[in-house]
Amino acid sequence: LTDLPGELLELILCCDVLGAADIGRVSCTCRRLREACQPRGKVWRERFRLRWPSLLKYYSHAEGVSWLEEYKARHSAGLEAQRIVGSFSKRFFSEHVPCDGFSDIETLGCPSHFFEDELLCILNMEGR
């Protein structure tokens, strides 16, 4: 892999069969592959686009986005949203919802569009 031209290497790493964990593992193997998988580069942007295509509208092409950090933040927000939604039936089993019932959502600490996107994913899951 390290002998391939950079453009071809990027195309391989942007392949949709590779996951984020695969890219992380590849980037740990050597300097050449770590540079190909740089946080602000095409590979992590493509990972983000493949996983959450509807969120790209919140980013302009001119800004220097760390796609790796955005991927991590969105993934963490998704896990937290799933945890919160999973706790709803226990907390809100009664008809009365306390005023501070949604305080954990308000203090989530991530962009609101990450949480909204995860809620839409949860609602659109098969079997829900």
MDAnalysis code that builds the backbone (N, CA, C; Angstrom):
import MDAnalysis as mda
import numpy as np

u = mda.Universe.empty(384, n_residues=128, atom_resindex=np.repeat(np.arange(128), 3), trajectory=True)
u.add_TopologyAttr("name", ["N", "CA", "C"] * 128)
u.add_TopologyAttr("resid", np.arange(1, 129))
u.add_TopologyAttr("resname", ["LEU", "THR", "ASP", "LEU", "PRO", "GLY", "GLU", "LEU", "LEU", "GLU", "LEU", "ILE", "LEU", "CYS", "CYS", "ASP", "VAL", "LEU", "GLY", "ALA", "ALA", "ASP", "ILE", "GLY", "ARG", "VAL", "SER", "CYS", "THR", "CYS", "ARG", "ARG", "LEU", "ARG", "GLU", "ALA", "CYS", "GLN", "PRO", "ARG", "GLY", "LYS", "VAL", "TRP", "ARG", "GLU", "ARG", "PHE", "ARG", "LEU", "ARG", "TRP", "PRO", "SER", "LEU", "LEU", "LYS", "TYR", "TYR", "SER", "HIS", "ALA", "GLU", "GLY", "VAL", "SER", "TRP", "LEU", "GLU", "GLU", "TYR", "LYS", "ALA", "ARG", "HIS", "SER", "ALA", "GLY", "LEU", "GLU", "ALA", "GLN", "ARG", "ILE", "VAL", "GLY", "SER", "PHE", "SER", "LYS", "ARG", "PHE", "PHE", "SER", "GLU", "HIS", "VAL", "PRO", "CYS", "ASP", "GLY", "PHE", "SER", "ASP", "ILE", "GLU", "THR", "LEU", "GLY", "CYS", "PRO", "SER", "HIS", "PHE", "PHE", "GLU", "ASP", "GLU", "LEU", "LEU", "CYS", "ILE", "LEU", "ASN", "MET", "GLU", "GLY", "ARG"])
u.atoms.positions = np.array([
    [0.808, -1.205, 0.000],
    [0.000, 0.000, 0.000],
    [0.850, 1.267, 0.000],
    [1.956, 1.224, 0.707],
    [2.754, 2.434, 0.848],
    [3.420, 2.851, -0.459],
    [3.542, 1.936, -1.420],
    [4.158, 2.278, -2.695],
    [3.177, 2.851, -3.711],
    [1.906, 2.835, -3.395],
    [0.897, 3.361, -4.316],
    [0.930, 4.882, -4.332],
    [0.560, 5.490, -5.456],
    [0.447, 6.952, -5.497],
    [-0.620, 7.431, -4.500],
    [-0.446, 8.635, -3.991],
    [-1.339, 9.176, -2.983],
    [-2.801, 9.194, -3.390],
    [-3.090, 9.550, -4.635],
    [-4.471, 9.620, -5.105],
    [-5.128, 8.244, -5.096],
    [-4.384, 7.230, -5.520],
    [-4.917, 5.874, -5.530],
    [-5.110, 5.353, -4.105],
    [-4.175, 5.679, -3.247],
    [-4.286, 5.289, -1.842],
    [-5.522, 5.911, -1.196],
    [-5.785, 7.189, -1.480],
    [-6.987, 7.849, -0.967],
    [-8.248, 7.177, -1.478],
    [-8.275, 6.812, -2.765],
    [-9.448, 6.137, -3.314],
    [-9.711, 4.809, -2.607],
    [-8.656, 4.072, -2.332],
    [-8.804, 2.794, -1.630],
    [-9.316, 3.027, -0.218],
    [-8.740, 3.996, 0.480],
    [-9.138, 4.261, 1.858],
    [-10.535, 4.871, 1.961],
    [-11.024, 5.469, 0.892],
    [-12.378, 6.038, 0.887],
    [-13.440, 5.011, 0.485],
    [-13.027, 3.801, 0.209],
    [-13.945, 2.743, -0.197],
    [-14.987, 2.516, 0.899],
    [-16.243, 2.338, 0.498],
    [-17.318, 2.242, 1.491],
    [-17.343, 0.929, 2.272],
    [-16.554, -0.049, 1.898],
    [-16.514, -1.289, 2.683],
    [-15.621, -1.162, 3.909],
    [-14.766, -0.149, 3.927],
    [-13.921, 0.087, 5.093],
    [-14.686, 0.920, 6.110],
    [-14.560, 0.582, 7.361],
    [-15.204, 1.343, 8.420],
    [-14.215, 2.266, 9.101],
    [-14.720, 3.029, 10.052],
    [-13.869, 3.967, 10.788],
    [-12.775, 3.225, 11.556],
    [-13.120, 2.077, 12.123],
    [-12.115, 1.296, 12.858],
    [-11.010, 0.826, 11.917],
    [-11.376, 0.455, 10.702],
    [-10.376, 0.039, 9.715],
    [-9.430, 1.179, 9.379],
    [-9.980, 2.363, 9.182],
    [-9.149, 3.531, 8.869],
    [-8.228, 3.842, 10.041],
    [-8.754, 3.751, 11.244],
    [-7.929, 3.973, 12.433],
    [-6.774, 2.985, 12.512],
    [-7.057, 1.723, 12.222],
    [-6.003, 0.702, 12.260],
    [-4.962, 0.930, 11.174],
    [-5.431, 1.265, 9.981],
    [-4.499, 1.522, 8.872],
    [-3.590, 2.691, 9.211],
    [-4.151, 3.731, 9.802],
    [-3.352, 4.923, 10.103],
    [-2.311, 4.665, 11.193],
    [-2.455, 3.599, 11.936],
    [-1.483, 3.263, 12.987],
    [-0.305, 2.433, 12.479],
    [-0.340, 2.035, 11.224],
    [0.696, 1.128, 10.742],
    [2.013, 1.808, 10.379],
    [1.943, 2.966, 9.743],
    [3.175, 3.655, 9.371],
    [2.895, 5.129, 9.098],
    [3.948, 5.904, 8.967],
    [3.815, 7.345, 8.756],
    [3.096, 7.655, 7.443],
    [3.427, 6.930, 6.394],
    [2.822, 7.177, 5.073],
    [1.306, 7.005, 5.115],
    [0.834, 5.955, 5.764],
    [-0.606, 5.720, 5.847],
    [-1.270, 6.662, 6.849],
    [-0.550, 7.045, 7.894],
    [-1.090, 8.026, 8.838],
    [-1.300, 9.366, 8.135],
    [-0.374, 9.743, 7.285],
    [-0.512, 10.994, 6.534],
    [-1.659, 10.913, 5.536],
    [-1.884, 9.736, 4.962],
    [-3.001, 9.557, 4.021],
    [-4.342, 9.672, 4.741],
    [-4.349, 9.324, 6.025],
    [-5.584, 9.356, 6.829],
    [-5.621, 10.557, 7.757],
    [-5.036, 11.652, 7.355],
    [-4.978, 12.826, 8.226],
    [-6.375, 13.304, 8.612],
    [-6.519, 13.826, 9.839],
    [-7.844, 14.211, 10.357],
    [-8.600, 15.224, 9.503],
    [-7.908, 16.113, 8.829],
    [-8.575, 17.141, 8.023],
    [-8.675, 16.748, 6.553],
    [-8.346, 15.524, 6.243],
    [-8.275, 15.105, 4.850],
    [-9.532, 14.457, 4.299],
    [-9.377, 14.000, 3.082],
    [-10.472, 13.440, 2.309],
    [-10.995, 12.128, 2.897],
    [-10.121, 11.315, 3.471],
    [-10.518, 9.994, 3.954],
    [-11.534, 10.109, 5.093],
    [-11.256, 10.933, 6.099],
    [-12.196, 11.078, 7.215],
    [-13.446, 11.842, 6.803],
    [-13.308, 12.759, 5.857],
    [-14.502, 13.451, 5.349],
    [-15.422, 12.441, 4.681],
    [-14.848, 11.531, 3.934],
    [-15.641, 10.507, 3.257],
    [-16.276, 9.552, 4.269],
    [-15.563, 9.198, 5.321],
    [-16.136, 8.352, 6.393],
    [-17.362, 9.042, 6.987],
    [-17.203, 10.340, 7.275],
    [-18.300, 11.130, 7.844],
    [-19.476, 11.173, 6.875],
    [-19.186, 11.423, 5.600],
    [-20.244, 11.518, 4.590],
    [-20.979, 10.192, 4.422],
    [-20.257, 9.100, 4.420],
    [-20.892, 7.797, 4.255],
    [-21.766, 7.432, 5.452],
    [-21.327, 7.790, 6.632],
    [-22.059, 7.420, 7.850],
    [-23.246, 8.346, 8.110],
    [-23.049, 9.654, 7.904],
    [-24.099, 10.638, 8.192],
    [-24.208, 11.636, 7.033],
    [-24.735, 11.216, 5.896],
    [-24.764, 12.105, 4.717],
    [-25.595, 13.368, 4.912],
    [-26.616, 13.315, 5.724],
    [-27.482, 14.486, 5.888],
    [-26.819, 15.611, 6.679],
    [-25.704, 15.331, 7.349],
    [-25.053, 16.358, 8.173],
    [-24.079, 17.238, 7.397],
    [-23.725, 16.858, 6.193],
    [-22.758, 17.655, 5.431],
    [-23.266, 19.054, 5.111],
    [-24.574, 19.242, 5.131],
    [-25.122, 20.572, 4.831],
    [-24.742, 21.601, 5.893],
    [-24.278, 21.158, 7.050],
    [-23.880, 22.072, 8.125],
    [-22.425, 22.547, 7.996],
    [-21.726, 22.094, 6.967],
    [-20.319, 22.437, 6.793],
    [-20.109, 23.098, 5.445],
    [-19.277, 24.131, 5.449],
    [-18.891, 24.731, 4.172],
    [-17.562, 24.106, 3.750],
    [-17.298, 24.151, 2.471],
    [-16.062, 23.547, 1.960],
    [-14.843, 24.402, 2.262],
    [-15.037, 25.662, 2.596],
    [-13.922, 26.580, 2.820],
    [-13.295, 26.406, 4.206],
    [-14.069, 25.958, 5.183],
    [-13.534, 25.884, 6.540],
    [-12.637, 24.663, 6.721],
    [-11.642, 24.780, 7.589],
    [-10.709, 23.694, 7.873],
    [-11.254, 22.794, 8.963],
    [-12.075, 21.850, 8.590],
    [-12.734, 20.968, 9.543],
    [-11.850, 19.768, 9.834],
    [-11.726, 19.428, 11.097],
    [-11.075, 18.175, 11.467],
    [-12.146, 17.094, 11.411],
    [-12.202, 16.375, 10.300],
    [-13.247, 15.388, 10.085],
    [-13.156, 14.232, 11.067],
    [-11.968, 13.920, 11.499],
    [-11.809, 12.876, 12.512],
    [-12.478, 13.305, 13.817],
    [-12.258, 14.545, 14.239],
    [-12.882, 15.041, 15.472],
    [-14.398, 15.138, 15.325],
    [-14.862, 15.563, 14.157],
    [-16.310, 15.628, 13.912],
    [-16.911, 14.228, 13.938],
    [-16.214, 13.268, 13.367],
    [-16.691, 11.886, 13.372],
    [-16.793, 11.376, 14.806],
    [-15.763, 11.624, 15.595],
    [-15.773, 11.182, 16.995],
    [-16.899, 11.853, 17.776],
    [-17.077, 13.165, 17.571],
    [-18.112, 13.907, 18.291],
    [-19.499, 13.403, 17.915],
    [-19.733, 13.165, 16.633],
    [-21.049, 12.683, 16.190],
    [-21.294, 11.267, 16.710],
    [-20.280, 10.444, 16.685],
    [-20.413, 9.071, 17.197],
    [-20.738, 9.091, 18.691],
    [-20.021, 9.910, 19.443],
    [-20.272, 10.030, 20.888],
    [-21.671, 10.573, 21.159],
    [-22.094, 11.568, 20.388],
    [-23.436, 12.126, 20.551],
    [-24.484, 11.058, 20.270],
    [-24.241, 10.230, 19.290],
    [-25.174, 9.149, 18.975],
    [-25.289, 8.139, 20.093],
    [-24.165, 7.753, 20.660],
    [-24.187, 6.807, 21.783],
    [-24.926, 7.397, 22.977],
    [-24.669, 8.664, 23.256],
    [-25.329, 9.326, 24.377],
    [-26.834, 9.465, 24.124],
    [-27.204, 9.799, 22.899],
    [-28.622, 9.910, 22.558],
    [-29.322, 8.567, 22.713],
    [-28.677, 7.501, 22.297],
    [-29.272, 6.174, 22.452],
    [-29.443, 5.818, 23.928],
    [-28.469, 6.189, 24.740],
    [-28.562, 5.932, 26.177],
    [-29.728, 6.702, 26.780],
    [-29.856, 7.973, 26.401],
    [-30.923, 8.818, 26.931],
    [-32.294, 8.289, 26.503],
    [-32.430, 7.977, 25.224],
    [-33.708, 7.468, 24.727],
    [-34.029, 6.126, 25.381],
    [-33.027, 5.302, 25.601],
    [-33.233, 4.023, 26.271],
    [-33.723, 4.175, 27.700],
    [-33.391, 5.279, 28.335],
    [-33.817, 5.498, 29.721],
    [-35.199, 6.143, 29.823],
    [-35.770, 6.573, 28.704],
    [-37.062, 7.255, 28.745],
    [-38.167, 6.390, 29.347],
    [-38.262, 5.145, 28.950],
    [-39.377, 4.332, 29.434],
    [-39.321, 4.158, 30.942],
    [-38.138, 4.073, 31.506],
    [-38.014, 3.945, 32.959],
    [-38.385, 5.251, 33.657],
    [-37.917, 6.376, 33.122],
    [-38.118, 7.664, 33.781],
    [-39.510, 8.224, 33.563],
    [-40.090, 7.963, 32.394],
    [-41.347, 8.607, 32.038],
    [-42.476, 7.599, 31.883],
    [-42.432, 6.545, 32.668],
    [-43.475, 5.533, 32.583],
    [-44.820, 6.104, 32.995],
    [-44.807, 7.015, 33.919],
    [-46.058, 7.663, 34.323],
    [-46.435, 8.716, 33.287],
    [-47.647, 9.206, 33.374],
    [-48.101, 10.220, 32.422],
    [-47.517, 11.590, 32.717],
    [-47.019, 11.789, 33.909],
    [-46.461, 13.087, 34.299],
    [-44.963, 13.114, 33.994],
    [-44.549, 14.028, 33.146],
    [-43.138, 14.209, 32.830],
    [-42.625, 15.371, 33.659],
    [-41.610, 15.157, 34.500],
    [-41.106, 16.252, 35.330],
    [-40.518, 17.373, 34.476],
    [-40.548, 18.580, 35.020],
    [-40.040, 19.755, 34.295],
    [-38.578, 19.604, 33.910],
    [-37.803, 18.973, 34.763],
    [-36.376, 18.805, 34.471],
    [-36.089, 17.460, 33.806],
    [-37.107, 16.839, 33.259],
    [-36.972, 15.512, 32.663],
    [-36.030, 15.445, 31.476],
    [-35.869, 16.534, 30.776],
    [-35.021, 16.545, 29.595],
    [-33.732, 17.339, 29.806],
    [-33.351, 17.547, 31.041],
    [-32.153, 18.341, 31.319],
    [-30.886, 17.668, 30.805],
    [-30.852, 16.331, 30.774],
    [-29.663, 15.647, 30.260],
    [-29.484, 15.870, 28.762],
    [-30.578, 16.087, 28.043],
    [-30.478, 16.399, 26.614],
    [-29.955, 17.812, 26.423],
    [-30.430, 18.727, 27.241],
    [-30.033, 20.132, 27.115],
    [-28.560, 20.341, 27.447],
    [-27.995, 19.495, 28.283],
    [-26.586, 19.628, 28.675],
    [-25.713, 18.604, 27.970],
    [-26.129, 18.137, 26.826],
    [-25.412, 17.092, 26.106],
    [-24.013, 17.523, 25.688],
    [-23.828, 18.774, 25.353],
    [-22.498, 19.272, 25.016],
    [-22.054, 18.963, 23.599],
    [-22.983, 18.767, 22.705],
    [-22.641, 18.543, 21.298],
    [-23.573, 19.416, 20.455],
    [-23.249, 19.606, 19.193],
    [-24.158, 20.381, 18.342],
    [-25.539, 19.732, 18.310],
    [-26.569, 20.537, 18.355],
    [-27.933, 20.004, 18.407],
    [-28.271, 19.179, 17.174],
    [-27.676, 19.517, 16.024],
    [-27.997, 18.743, 14.825],
    [-27.453, 17.314, 14.918],
    [-26.427, 17.065, 15.724],
    [-25.960, 15.694, 15.945],
    [-27.038, 14.897, 16.679],
    [-27.596, 15.479, 17.724],
    [-28.622, 14.800, 18.506],
    [-29.889, 14.589, 17.671],
    [-30.287, 15.609, 16.923],
    [-31.470, 15.496, 16.071],
    [-31.289, 14.399, 15.031],
    [-30.098, 14.325, 14.448],
    [-29.821, 13.302, 13.447],
    [-29.920, 11.904, 14.051],
    [-29.397, 11.733, 15.255],
    [-29.464, 10.423, 15.902],
    [-30.903, 10.059, 16.239],
    [-31.695, 11.031, 16.687],
    [-33.108, 10.754, 16.962],
    [-33.838, 10.310, 15.697],
    [-33.535, 10.955, 14.578],
    [-34.138, 10.533, 13.316],
    [-33.700, 9.128, 12.933],
    [-32.442, 8.801, 13.173],
    [-31.948, 7.439, 12.901],
    [-32.683, 6.417, 13.765],
    [-32.883, 6.745, 15.025],
    [-33.583, 5.844, 15.936],
    [-35.035, 5.652, 15.471],
    [-35.681, 6.739, 15.094],
    [-37.076, 6.659, 14.646],
    [-37.222, 5.865, 13.355],
    [-36.214, 5.922, 12.499],
    [-36.292, 5.250, 11.196],
    [-35.746, 3.833, 11.202],
    [-35.312, 3.342, 12.358],
    [-34.807, 1.967, 12.439],
    [-35.932, 0.982, 12.159],
    [-35.580, -0.109, 11.505],
    [-36.583, -1.143, 11.299],
    [-36.933, -1.781, 12.627],
    [-38.191, -2.144, 12.781],
    [-38.637, -2.783, 14.008],
    [-38.971, -1.810, 15.121],
    [-38.915, -0.508, 14.860],
    [-39.254, 0.490, 15.881],
    [-40.692, 0.898, 15.692],
])
